Amino acid sequence: MAQSSNRILEEFSRLFTDAAGAATGARREVEAIMRAQADKFLKDMDVVTREEFEAVREMAIEARNENERLAERIDELEARLVKQTSRPD
């Protein structure tokens, strides 16, 4: 009797091990399918990548800084022009 109950336990153990392996494989497959669907969804929505966003952000920061420098330069030139035109000849 002990021998047969050991066989039954071994069979249950093997069955559960196989079931766990199958469940793990199924989980991985479902994750891969969901990841592919999410990628497709985002691509169809034309969403930018983080790298593209960061690159454009840096360009905008540089453009803003350049605009500020140019505005200061214009102010300096206008002040000089006012100074030159206000001098009596």
PATORNU-951075 format. One record per atom (N, C-alpha, C): residue number from 1; residue in three letters; atom name; y negated, x, z. Coordinates in Angstrom, 2 decimals, padded with zeros to 5 digits. Each point is the difference from the previous one (the first is absolute). Layout:
REM residues N
k / r / a / v / u / w
NUM / ala / CA / Y / X / Z
...
END
This chain:
REM residues 89
k / r / a / v / u / w
1 / met / N / 001.19 / 000.81 / 000.00
1 / met / CA / -001.19 / -000.81 / 000.00
1 / met / C / -001.27 / 000.86 / 000.00
2 / ala / N / 000.01 / 001.09 / 000.75
2 / ala / CA / -001.16 / 000.89 / 000.06
2 / ala / C / -000.28 / 000.61 / -001.37
3 / gln / N / 001.07 / 000.30 / -000.72
3 / gln / CA / -000.14 / 000.59 / -001.33
3 / gln / C / -000.67 / -000.99 / -000.96
4 / ser / N / 000.41 / -001.24 / 000.04
4 / ser / CA / -000.57 / -000.99 / -000.92
4 / ser / C / -001.44 / -000.33 / 000.37
5 / ser / N / -000.34 / -000.02 / 001.28
5 / ser / CA / -001.40 / -000.27 / 000.36
5 / ser / C / -000.88 / 001.19 / -000.39
6 / asn / N / 000.54 / 001.23 / 000.05
6 / asn / CA / -000.75 / 001.16 / -000.48
6 / asn / C / -000.26 / -000.11 / -001.49
7 / arg / N / 001.00 / -000.45 / -000.75
7 / arg / CA / -000.17 / -000.16 / -001.46
7 / arg / C / -001.06 / -001.06 / -000.30
8 / ile / N / 000.04 / -001.08 / 000.75
8 / ile / CA / -000.99 / -001.06 / -000.20
8 / ile / C / -001.40 / 000.54 / 000.31
9 / leu / N / -000.13 / 000.73 / 001.08
9 / leu / CA / -001.31 / 000.59 / 000.35
9 / leu / C / -000.45 / 001.01 / -001.05
10 / glu / N / 000.92 / 000.80 / -000.50
10 / glu / CA / -000.33 / 000.96 / -001.06
10 / glu / C / -000.46 / -000.73 / -001.26
11 / glu / N / 000.69 / -001.09 / -000.34
11 / glu / CA / -000.38 / -000.77 / -001.18
11 / glu / C / -001.39 / -000.62 / 000.19
12 / phe / N / -000.25 / -000.57 / 001.19
12 / phe / CA / -001.33 / -000.54 / 000.29
12 / phe / C / -001.06 / 001.09 / -000.07
13 / ser / N / 000.31 / 001.14 / 000.54
13 / ser / CA / -000.92 / 001.13 / -000.02
13 / ser / C / -000.31 / 000.41 / -001.43
14 / arg / N / 001.03 / 000.12 / -000.81
14 / arg / CA / -000.17 / 000.36 / -001.41
14 / arg / C / -000.82 / -001.07 / -000.73
15 / leu / N / 000.30 / -001.26 / 000.28
15 / leu / CA / -000.72 / -001.10 / -000.63
15 / leu / C / -001.48 / 000.03 / 000.36
16 / phe / N / -000.30 / 000.18 / 001.29
16 / phe / CA / -001.39 / 000.07 / 000.42
16 / phe / C / -000.71 / 001.22 / -000.57
17 / thr / N / 000.70 / 001.11 / -000.08
17 / thr / CA / -000.60 / 001.21 / -000.58
17 / thr / C / -000.32 / -000.23 / -001.47
18 / asp / N / 000.94 / -000.60 / -000.73
18 / asp / CA / -000.25 / -000.31 / -001.41
18 / asp / C / -001.14 / -001.00 / -000.16
19 / ala / N / -000.03 / -001.00 / 000.87
19 / ala / CA / -001.07 / -001.00 / -000.07
19 / ala / C / -001.35 / 000.64 / 000.28
20 / ala / N / -000.05 / 000.91 / 000.98
20 / ala / CA / -001.26 / 000.68 / 000.32
20 / ala / C / -000.46 / 000.85 / -001.18
21 / gly / N / 000.95 / 000.68 / -000.64
21 / gly / CA / -000.34 / 000.81 / -001.17
21 / gly / C / -000.52 / -000.86 / -001.14
22 / ala / N / 000.66 / -001.15 / -000.22
22 / ala / CA / -000.44 / -000.91 / -001.06
22 / ala / C / -001.39 / -000.56 / 000.32
23 / ala / N / -000.23 / -000.34 / 001.26
23 / ala / CA / -001.31 / -000.53 / 000.41
23 / ala / C / -001.09 / 001.05 / -000.20
24 / thr / N / 000.30 / 001.23 / 000.33
24 / thr / CA / -000.98 / 001.08 / -000.19
24 / thr / C / -000.32 / 000.17 / -001.49
25 / gly / N / 001.05 / -000.02 / -000.82
25 / gly / CA / -000.21 / 000.12 / -001.44
25 / gly / C / -000.80 / -001.16 / -000.55
26 / ala / N / 000.30 / -001.21 / 000.46
26 / ala / CA / -000.74 / -001.18 / -000.45
26 / ala / C / -001.46 / 000.09 / 000.44
27 / arg / N / -000.23 / 000.46 / 001.23
27 / arg / CA / -001.38 / 000.14 / 000.50
27 / arg / C / -000.79 / 000.97 / -000.87
28 / arg / N / 000.61 / 001.12 / -000.33
28 / arg / CA / -000.68 / 000.99 / -000.85
28 / arg / C / -000.31 / -000.57 / -001.37
29 / glu / N / 000.95 / -000.74 / -000.54
29 / glu / CA / -000.20 / -000.60 / -001.32
29 / glu / C / -001.13 / -001.03 / 000.03
30 / val / N / -000.02 / -000.83 / 001.04
30 / val / CA / -001.06 / -001.00 / 000.14
30 / val / C / -001.35 / 000.70 / 000.17
31 / glu / N / -000.06 / 001.06 / 000.79
31 / glu / CA / -001.25 / 000.74 / 000.18
31 / glu / C / -000.48 / 000.58 / -001.32
32 / ala / N / 000.92 / 000.55 / -000.78
32 / ala / CA / -000.38 / 000.58 / -001.29
32 / ala / C / -000.52 / -001.07 / -000.95
33 / ile / N / 000.65 / -001.16 / 000.00
33 / ile / CA / -000.45 / -001.09 / -000.87
33 / ile / C / -001.38 / -000.49 / 000.44
34 / met / N / -000.18 / -000.15 / 001.31
34 / met / CA / -001.30 / -000.47 / 000.50
34 / met / C / -001.11 / 001.02 / -000.28
35 / arg / N / 000.32 / 001.27 / 000.15
35 / arg / CA / -000.98 / 001.05 / -000.28
35 / arg / C / -000.40 / -000.03 / -001.47
36 / ala / N / 000.99 / -000.16 / -000.88
36 / ala / CA / -000.28 / -000.07 / -001.44
36 / ala / C / -000.86 / -001.21 / -000.33
37 / gln / N / 000.31 / -001.14 / 000.62
37 / gln / CA / -000.79 / -001.21 / -000.24
37 / gln / C / -001.44 / 000.17 / 000.51
38 / ala / N / -000.15 / 000.61 / 001.16
38 / ala / CA / -001.34 / 000.23 / 000.55
38 / ala / C / -000.79 / 000.94 / -000.91
39 / asp / N / 000.65 / 001.07 / -000.48
39 / asp / CA / -000.67 / 000.92 / -000.92
39 / asp / C / -000.44 / -000.72 / -001.27
40 / lys / N / 000.88 / -000.84 / -000.53
40 / lys / CA / -000.31 / -000.76 / -001.22
40 / lys / C / -001.16 / -000.95 / 000.26
41 / phe / N / 000.03 / -000.68 / 001.15
41 / phe / CA / -001.07 / -000.93 / 000.35
41 / phe / C / -001.34 / 000.71 / 000.09
42 / leu / N / -000.02 / 001.15 / 000.68
42 / leu / CA / -001.25 / 000.75 / 000.14
42 / leu / C / -000.48 / 000.53 / -001.34
43 / lys / N / 000.94 / 000.43 / -000.84
43 / lys / CA / -000.38 / 000.52 / -001.32
43 / lys / C / -000.59 / -001.12 / -000.85
44 / asp / N / 000.61 / -001.18 / 000.07
44 / asp / CA / -000.51 / -001.14 / -000.76
44 / asp / C / -001.38 / -000.42 / 000.48
45 / met / N / -000.29 / 000.21 / 001.29
45 / met / CA / -001.31 / -000.35 / 000.55
45 / met / C / -001.04 / 001.06 / -000.33
46 / asp / N / 000.41 / 001.10 / -000.58
46 / asp / CA / -000.90 / 001.09 / -000.37
46 / asp / C / -000.72 / 000.57 / 001.22
47 / val / N / 000.74 / 000.24 / 001.06
47 / val / CA / -000.52 / 000.57 / 001.24
47 / val / C / -000.06 / 001.52 / -000.15
48 / val / N / -001.09 / 000.59 / 000.47
48 / val / CA / -000.13 / 001.45 / -000.10
48 / val / C / 000.81 / 000.68 / 001.09
49 / thr / N / 000.38 / 001.24 / -000.27
49 / thr / CA / 000.73 / 000.77 / 000.99
49 / thr / C / -000.99 / 000.57 / 001.01
50 / arg / N / 000.50 / 000.45 / 001.11
50 / arg / CA / -000.85 / 000.60 / 001.03
50 / arg / C / -000.71 / 001.23 / -000.55
51 / glu / N / 000.71 / 000.80 / -000.79
51 / glu / CA / -000.58 / 001.22 / -000.57
51 / glu / C / -001.16 / -000.35 / -000.94
52 / glu / N / 000.18 / -001.04 / -000.84
52 / glu / CA / -001.07 / -000.41 / -000.91
52 / glu / C / -001.21 / -000.50 / 000.79
53 / phe / N / 000.26 / -000.79 / 001.04
53 / phe / CA / -001.08 / -000.51 / 000.84
53 / phe / C / -000.79 / 001.15 / 000.63
54 / glu / N / 000.72 / 000.97 / 000.56
54 / glu / CA / -000.66 / 001.13 / 000.66
54 / glu / C / -000.82 / 000.81 / -001.00
55 / ala / N / 000.52 / 000.18 / -001.22
55 / ala / CA / -000.73 / 000.76 / -001.01
55 / ala / C / -001.31 / -000.70 / -000.36
56 / val / N / 000.05 / -001.31 / -000.22
56 / val / CA / -001.21 / -000.75 / -000.34
56 / val / C / -000.96 / -000.02 / 001.19
57 / arg / N / 000.53 / -000.08 / 001.19
57 / arg / CA / -000.84 / 000.01 / 001.21
57 / arg / C / -000.78 / 001.32 / 000.08
58 / glu / N / 000.69 / 001.11 / -000.23
58 / glu / CA / -000.66 / 001.30 / 000.03
58 / glu / C / -001.08 / 000.09 / -001.09
59 / met / N / 000.29 / -000.53 / -001.17
59 / met / CA / -001.00 / -000.01 / -001.08
59 / met / C / -001.23 / -000.81 / 000.40
60 / ala / N / 000.22 / -001.14 / 000.66
60 / ala / CA / -001.12 / -000.84 / 000.44
60 / ala / C / -000.84 / 000.72 / 001.05
61 / ile / N / 000.65 / 000.69 / 000.91
61 / ile / CA / -000.73 / 000.76 / 001.04
61 / ile / C / -000.84 / 001.09 / -000.65
62 / glu / N / 000.59 / 000.72 / -000.95
62 / glu / CA / -000.75 / 001.06 / -000.70
62 / glu / C / -001.17 / -000.59 / -000.77
63 / ala / N / 000.20 / -001.14 / -000.66
63 / ala / CA / -001.08 / -000.64 / -000.76
63 / ala / C / -001.13 / -000.44 / 000.93
64 / arg / N / 000.37 / -000.56 / 001.16
64 / arg / CA / -001.03 / -000.43 / 000.96
64 / arg / C / -000.80 / 001.20 / 000.49
65 / asn / N / 000.67 / 001.09 / 000.32
65 / asn / CA / -000.69 / 001.21 / 000.45
65 / asn / C / -000.93 / 000.53 / -001.08
66 / glu / N / 000.46 / 000.00 / -001.24
66 / glu / CA / -000.83 / 000.47 / -001.12
66 / glu / C / -001.22 / -000.90 / -000.18
67 / asn / N / 000.20 / -001.31 / 000.12
67 / asn / CA / -001.13 / -000.94 / -000.09
67 / asn / C / -001.03 / 000.27 / 001.08
68 / glu / N / 000.45 / 000.27 / 001.21
68 / glu / CA / -000.92 / 000.30 / 001.09
68 / glu / C / -000.78 / 001.28 / -000.28
69 / arg / N / 000.69 / 001.03 / -000.51
69 / arg / CA / -000.69 / 001.26 / -000.34
69 / arg / C / -001.03 / -000.23 / -001.10
70 / leu / N / 000.38 / -000.79 / -001.00
70 / leu / CA / -000.93 / -000.27 / -001.10
70 / leu / C / -001.19 / -000.83 / 000.47
71 / ala / N / 000.22 / -000.95 / 000.91
71 / ala / CA / -001.11 / -000.80 / 000.53
71 / ala / C / -000.97 / 000.89 / 000.76
72 / glu / N / 000.52 / 000.94 / 000.78
72 / glu / CA / -000.87 / 000.94 / 000.72
72 / glu / C / -000.79 / 000.85 / -000.99
73 / arg / N / 000.65 / 000.44 / -001.04
73 / arg / CA / -000.67 / 000.84 / -001.02
73 / arg / C / -001.10 / -000.79 / -000.70
74 / ile / N / 000.28 / -001.26 / -000.31
74 / ile / CA / -001.01 / -000.84 / -000.64
74 / ile / C / -001.19 / -000.18 / 000.93
75 / asp / N / 000.27 / -000.25 / 001.28
75 / asp / CA / -001.10 / -000.15 / 000.96
75 / asp / C / -000.86 / 001.26 / 000.05
76 / glu / N / 000.64 / 001.17 / -000.01
76 / glu / CA / -000.74 / 001.26 / 000.01
76 / glu / C / -000.86 / 000.14 / -001.24
77 / leu / N / 000.58 / -000.30 / -001.16
77 / leu / CA / -000.76 / 000.13 / -001.25
77 / leu / C / -001.15 / -001.01 / -000.06
78 / glu / N / 000.24 / -001.21 / 000.47
78 / glu / CA / -001.09 / -001.00 / 000.00
78 / glu / C / -001.12 / 000.43 / 000.94
79 / ala / N / 000.38 / 000.58 / 001.15
79 / ala / CA / -001.03 / 000.47 / 000.93
79 / ala / C / -000.81 / 001.12 / -000.63
80 / arg / N / 000.68 / 000.89 / -000.70
80 / arg / CA / -000.72 / 001.10 / -000.68
80 / arg / C / -000.93 / -000.54 / -001.08
81 / leu / N / 000.48 / -001.00 / -000.73
81 / leu / CA / -000.80 / -000.58 / -001.08
81 / leu / C / -001.23 / -000.69 / 000.56
82 / val / N / 000.17 / -000.71 / 001.09
82 / val / CA / -001.14 / -000.68 / 000.64
82 / val / C / -001.00 / 001.04 / 000.47
83 / lys / N / 000.50 / 001.08 / 000.56
83 / lys / CA / -000.85 / 001.07 / 000.50
83 / lys / C / -000.81 / 000.63 / -001.14
84 / gln / N / 000.68 / 000.23 / -001.13
84 / gln / CA / -000.66 / 000.64 / -001.15
84 / gln / C / -001.05 / -000.95 / -000.62
85 / thr / N / 000.32 / -001.27 / -000.09
85 / thr / CA / -000.93 / -000.93 / -000.65
85 / thr / C / -001.16 / -000.40 / 000.90
86 / ser / N / 000.17 / 000.20 / 001.32
86 / ser / CA / -001.09 / -000.37 / 000.90
86 / ser / C / -000.99 / 001.13 / 000.22
87 / arg / N / 000.29 / 001.18 / -000.50
87 / arg / CA / -000.93 / 001.13 / 000.14
87 / arg / C / -001.17 / -000.17 / -000.95
88 / pro / N / -001.19 / 000.26 / 000.50
88 / pro / CA / -001.16 / -000.04 / -000.93
88 / pro / C / 000.06 / 001.23 / -000.93
89 / asp / N / -000.40 / -000.25 / -001.23
89 / asp / CA / 000.02 / 001.10 / -000.99
89 / asp / C / -001.10 / 000.95 / 000.14
END
